[in-house]
Amino acid sequence: MNWITENTLLPGEIWMLVLTSLGAMCIGMSKAGLSGTSALNVVLMAKIFGAKESVGVILPMLIAADFMGYFINRKGGSWRRIVPILPPAIAGVVVGWVLLGKFDNAMARIVIGWIIIVLLAFNWVLNKRRQDFIALTEHKGFTWTMGFTAGVVTMLANAAGPVMTVYLLAQHLEKKEHLGVFSRYFLFVNLFKVPFSTDLGIINAKSLMTNLTLMPGVVLGVILGWWILKHLPQKIFENVLFWMTAFAAVWLIRG
């Protein structure tokens, strides 16, 4: 236990270690197809490591999971599909980097908490009014709006999944193609974010040792995610996660 607290950012309390392992598993489950787990992971990690530091802790584990997701979905989609959204996404990442640099930990905690709540509400409306959102995709500037928003949100909170889902609805892709484009986009953008997170000091030697320690949880999450998709109704699972994440986000904002 002393080695863990001295060489990583992991907490010494057992129950906090359990929550951290759950957060790592959520990363793996989200890349296996249970997208609702990604928001819960963000809130758990922000509460455990501190909001600003958690952004850097999560990123390398996301990249490792992105490589796994890309390998699994490499036969679907293509790299050219993500080209139109990359310029606004890159601009959004740069803006997010500037903002995150100005936030202290308390401000980052509140911002991340509200981002998660807004994205949960956004995802709920998307599920209820999917056809209306598809109609919005015909408006000029749709790609730039979605790309820029995704870039800012992913830099500030590693939580741009719902935004990209709306963008991909406009592409009318089959499930295999959707997953292939989705995995390619996040692999590219998360790798692009690394130098910015390093510049902010939120990726460092201790955070990388933390990633190495938690990586088995990410792999286990991928395996568990596949099992859940095969054996449990995804709708029920997603509904439970929705309320768990909403509660955790409020918990994060209240400090």
Contacts in CASP RR format, 6 or more apart in sequence:
PFRMAT RR
TARGET T0000
AUTHOR 0000-0000-0000
METHOD contacts of the structure
MODEL  1
MNWITENTLLPGEIWMLVLTSLGAMCIGMSKAGLSGTSALNVVLMAKIFG
AKESVGVILPMLIAADFMGYFINRKGGSWRRIVPILPPAIAGVVVGWVLL
GKFDNAMARIVIGWIIIVLLAFNWVLNKRRQDFIALTEHKGFTWTMGFTA
GVVTMLANAAGPVMTVYLLAQHLEKKEHLGVFSRYFLFVNLFKVPFSTDL
GIINAKSLMTNLTLMPGVVLGVILGWWILKHLPQKIFENVLFWMTAFAAV
WLIRG
1 12 0 8 1.000
4 10 0 8 1.000
4 12 0 8 1.000
4 213 0 8 1.000
5 11 0 8 1.000
5 12 0 8 1.000
7 206 0 8 1.000
7 209 0 8 1.000
8 206 0 8 1.000
8 209 0 8 1.000
8 210 0 8 1.000
8 213 0 8 1.000
9 49 0 8 1.000
9 53 0 8 1.000
9 57 0 8 1.000
9 206 0 8 1.000
9 207 0 8 1.000
9 210 0 8 1.000
10 17 0 8 1.000
10 20 0 8 1.000
10 210 0 8 1.000
10 213 0 8 1.000
10 214 0 8 1.000
11 17 0 8 1.000
11 20 0 8 1.000
11 48 0 8 1.000
16 48 0 8 1.000
19 44 0 8 1.000
19 47 0 8 1.000
19 48 0 8 1.000
20 44 0 8 1.000
20 45 0 8 1.000
20 48 0 8 1.000
20 214 0 8 1.000
21 214 0 8 1.000
21 217 0 8 1.000
22 44 0 8 1.000
23 40 0 8 1.000
23 41 0 8 1.000
23 44 0 8 1.000
23 45 0 8 1.000
24 41 0 8 1.000
24 61 0 8 1.000
24 214 0 8 1.000
24 215 0 8 1.000
24 217 0 8 1.000
24 218 0 8 1.000
24 221 0 8 1.000
25 217 0 8 1.000
25 218 0 8 1.000
25 220 0 8 1.000
25 221 0 8 1.000
25 224 0 8 1.000
26 37 0 8 1.000
26 38 0 8 1.000
26 40 0 8 1.000
26 41 0 8 1.000
26 44 0 8 1.000
26 221 0 8 1.000
27 37 0 8 1.000
27 38 0 8 1.000
27 41 0 8 1.000
27 58 0 8 1.000
27 61 0 8 1.000
27 62 0 8 1.000
27 65 0 8 1.000
27 218 0 8 1.000
27 221 0 8 1.000
28 37 0 8 1.000
28 65 0 8 1.000
28 68 0 8 1.000
28 217 0 8 1.000
28 218 0 8 1.000
28 219 0 8 1.000
28 220 0 8 1.000
28 221 0 8 1.000
28 222 0 8 1.000
28 225 0 8 1.000
29 37 0 8 1.000
29 221 0 8 1.000
29 222 0 8 1.000
29 224 0 8 1.000
29 225 0 8 1.000
29 228 0 8 1.000
30 36 0 8 1.000
30 37 0 8 1.000
30 38 0 8 1.000
30 41 0 8 1.000
30 65 0 8 1.000
31 65 0 8 1.000
31 66 0 8 1.000
31 68 0 8 1.000
31 69 0 8 1.000
31 183 0 8 1.000
31 222 0 8 1.000
32 221 0 8 1.000
32 222 0 8 1.000
32 223 0 8 1.000
32 224 0 8 1.000
32 225 0 8 1.000
32 226 0 8 1.000
32 229 0 8 1.000
33 179 0 8 1.000
33 225 0 8 1.000
33 229 0 8 1.000
34 225 0 8 1.000
34 228 0 8 1.000
34 229 0 8 1.000
34 234 0 8 1.000
34 237 0 8 1.000
34 238 0 8 1.000
34 241 0 8 1.000
35 161 0 8 1.000
35 162 0 8 1.000
35 165 0 8 1.000
36 238 0 8 1.000
36 241 0 8 1.000
36 242 0 8 1.000
36 245 0 8 1.000
37 241 0 8 1.000
38 158 0 8 1.000
38 159 0 8 1.000
38 161 0 8 1.000
39 116 0 8 1.000
39 119 0 8 1.000
39 120 0 8 1.000
39 159 0 8 1.000
39 241 0 8 1.000
39 245 0 8 1.000
39 249 0 8 1.000
40 241 0 8 1.000
40 244 0 8 1.000
40 245 0 8 1.000
40 248 0 8 1.000
41 58 0 8 1.000
42 54 0 8 1.000
42 58 0 8 1.000
42 112 0 8 1.000
42 116 0 8 1.000
42 157 0 8 1.000
42 158 0 8 1.000
42 159 0 8 1.000
43 112 0 8 1.000
43 113 0 8 1.000
43 116 0 8 1.000
43 245 0 8 1.000
43 248 0 8 1.000
43 249 0 8 1.000
43 251 0 8 1.000
43 252 0 8 1.000
44 248 0 8 1.000
45 54 0 8 1.000
45 57 0 8 1.000
45 58 0 8 1.000
46 54 0 8 1.000
46 108 0 8 1.000
46 109 0 8 1.000
46 112 0 8 1.000
46 113 0 8 1.000
46 252 0 8 1.000
47 248 0 8 1.000
47 251 0 8 1.000
47 252 0 8 1.000
48 54 0 8 1.000
49 57 0 8 1.000
50 105 0 8 1.000
50 108 0 8 1.000
50 109 0 8 1.000
51 105 0 8 1.000
51 106 0 8 1.000
51 108 0 8 1.000
51 109 0 8 1.000
51 110 0 8 1.000
51 111 0 8 1.000
51 112 0 8 1.000
51 113 0 8 1.000
51 252 0 8 1.000
52 100 0 8 1.000
52 103 0 8 1.000
52 104 0 8 1.000
52 105 0 8 1.000
52 108 0 8 1.000
52 109 0 8 1.000
52 200 0 8 1.000
52 202 0 8 1.000
53 105 0 8 1.000
53 202 0 8 1.000
53 207 0 8 1.000
54 112 0 8 1.000
55 100 0 8 1.000
55 108 0 8 1.000
55 112 0 8 1.000
55 155 0 8 1.000
55 156 0 8 1.000
55 157 0 8 1.000
55 158 0 8 1.000
55 197 0 8 1.000
55 202 0 8 1.000
56 197 0 8 1.000
56 202 0 8 1.000
56 203 0 8 1.000
56 207 0 8 1.000
57 202 0 8 1.000
57 207 0 8 1.000
57 210 0 8 1.000
57 211 0 8 1.000
58 158 0 8 1.000
59 158 0 8 1.000
59 190 0 8 1.000
59 193 0 8 1.000
59 194 0 8 1.000
59 197 0 8 1.000
59 203 0 8 1.000
60 194 0 8 1.000
60 203 0 8 1.000
60 207 0 8 1.000
60 208 0 8 1.000
60 211 0 8 1.000
61 211 0 8 1.000
61 214 0 8 1.000
61 215 0 8 1.000
61 218 0 8 1.000
62 158 0 8 1.000
62 186 0 8 1.000
62 190 0 8 1.000
63 187 0 8 1.000
63 190 0 8 1.000
63 191 0 8 1.000
63 194 0 8 1.000
64 211 0 8 1.000
64 215 0 8 1.000
64 218 0 8 1.000
65 218 0 8 1.000
65 222 0 8 1.000
66 183 0 8 1.000
66 186 0 8 1.000
66 187 0 8 1.000
66 190 0 8 1.000
67 187 0 8 1.000
68 219 0 8 1.000
68 222 0 8 1.000
69 183 0 8 1.000
69 187 0 8 1.000
70 180 0 8 1.000
70 183 0 8 1.000
70 184 0 8 1.000
70 187 0 8 1.000
72 183 0 8 1.000
73 176 0 8 1.000
73 179 0 8 1.000
73 180 0 8 1.000
73 182 0 8 1.000
73 183 0 8 1.000
74 180 0 8 1.000
75 176 0 8 1.000
76 176 0 8 1.000
76 177 0 8 1.000
76 179 0 8 1.000
76 180 0 8 1.000
76 181 0 8 1.000
77 173 0 8 1.000
77 176 0 8 1.000
77 177 0 8 1.000
77 180 0 8 1.000
77 181 0 8 1.000
77 184 0 8 1.000
78 181 0 8 1.000
78 184 0 8 1.000
79 184 0 8 1.000
81 171 0 8 1.000
81 177 0 8 1.000
81 181 0 8 1.000
81 184 0 8 1.000
82 181 0 8 1.000
82 184 0 8 1.000
82 185 0 8 1.000
82 188 0 8 1.000
84 143 0 8 1.000
85 143 0 8 1.000
85 146 0 8 1.000
85 147 0 8 1.000
85 150 0 8 1.000
85 167 0 8 1.000
85 185 0 8 1.000
86 188 0 8 1.000
86 189 0 8 1.000
87 144 0 8 1.000
88 143 0 8 1.000
88 144 0 8 1.000
88 145 0 8 1.000
88 146 0 8 1.000
88 147 0 8 1.000
88 148 0 8 1.000
88 151 0 8 1.000
89 147 0 8 1.000
89 148 0 8 1.000
89 150 0 8 1.000
89 151 0 8 1.000
89 154 0 8 1.000
89 185 0 8 1.000
89 189 0 8 1.000
90 151 0 8 1.000
90 192 0 8 1.000
91 148 0 8 1.000
91 151 0 8 1.000
92 147 0 8 1.000
92 148 0 8 1.000
92 149 0 8 1.000
92 150 0 8 1.000
92 151 0 8 1.000
92 152 0 8 1.000
92 155 0 8 1.000
93 151 0 8 1.000
93 152 0 8 1.000
93 154 0 8 1.000
93 155 0 8 1.000
93 189 0 8 1.000
93 192 0 8 1.000
93 193 0 8 1.000
93 196 0 8 1.000
94 196 0 8 1.000
95 148 0 8 1.000
95 151 0 8 1.000
95 152 0 8 1.000
95 155 0 8 1.000
96 151 0 8 1.000
96 152 0 8 1.000
96 155 0 8 1.000
96 156 0 8 1.000
97 155 0 8 1.000
97 196 0 8 1.000
97 199 0 8 1.000
97 200 0 8 1.000
99 152 0 8 1.000
99 155 0 8 1.000
99 156 0 8 1.000
100 108 0 8 1.000
100 155 0 8 1.000
100 156 0 8 1.000
100 200 0 8 1.000
101 200 0 8 1.000
103 111 0 8 1.000
108 156 0 8 1.000
109 252 0 8 1.000
109 253 0 8 1.000
109 255 0 8 1.000
110 253 0 8 1.000
111 156 0 8 1.000
111 157 0 8 1.000
112 156 0 8 1.000
112 157 0 8 1.000
112 159 0 8 1.000
112 252 0 8 1.000
113 157 0 8 1.000
113 249 0 8 1.000
113 252 0 8 1.000
113 253 0 8 1.000
114 249 0 8 1.000
114 253 0 8 1.000
115 153 0 8 1.000
115 156 0 8 1.000
115 157 0 8 1.000
115 159 0 8 1.000
116 157 0 8 1.000
116 159 0 8 1.000
116 245 0 8 1.000
116 249 0 8 1.000
116 252 0 8 1.000
117 246 0 8 1.000
117 249 0 8 1.000
117 250 0 8 1.000
117 253 0 8 1.000
119 153 0 8 1.000
119 159 0 8 1.000
119 161 0 8 1.000
119 162 0 8 1.000
119 163 0 8 1.000
120 242 0 8 1.000
120 245 0 8 1.000
120 246 0 8 1.000
120 249 0 8 1.000
122 162 0 8 1.000
122 163 0 8 1.000
123 162 0 8 1.000
123 165 0 8 1.000
123 242 0 8 1.000
124 242 0 8 1.000
126 133 0 8 1.000
126 162 0 8 1.000
126 165 0 8 1.000
126 166 0 8 1.000
130 169 0 8 1.000
133 166 0 8 1.000
133 169 0 8 1.000
134 169 0 8 1.000
134 170 0 8 1.000
136 142 0 8 1.000
137 166 0 8 1.000
137 167 0 8 1.000
137 169 0 8 1.000
137 170 0 8 1.000
142 167 0 8 1.000
142 170 0 8 1.000
143 167 0 8 1.000
146 163 0 8 1.000
146 164 0 8 1.000
146 166 0 8 1.000
146 167 0 8 1.000
147 163 0 8 1.000
147 167 0 8 1.000
149 160 0 8 1.000
149 163 0 8 1.000
150 160 0 8 1.000
150 161 0 8 1.000
150 163 0 8 1.000
150 164 0 8 1.000
150 167 0 8 1.000
150 189 0 8 1.000
151 160 0 8 1.000
151 189 0 8 1.000
153 159 0 8 1.000
153 160 0 8 1.000
153 163 0 8 1.000
154 160 0 8 1.000
154 186 0 8 1.000
154 189 0 8 1.000
154 190 0 8 1.000
154 193 0 8 1.000
155 193 0 8 1.000
155 196 0 8 1.000
160 186 0 8 1.000
160 189 0 8 1.000
161 186 0 8 1.000
164 182 0 8 1.000
164 185 0 8 1.000
164 186 0 8 1.000
165 182 0 8 1.000
168 178 0 8 1.000
168 181 0 8 1.000
168 182 0 8 1.000
171 177 0 8 1.000
171 178 0 8 1.000
171 181 0 8 1.000
173 181 0 8 1.000
194 203 0 8 1.000
197 203 0 8 1.000
198 204 0 8 1.000
228 234 0 8 1.000
228 237 0 8 1.000
END
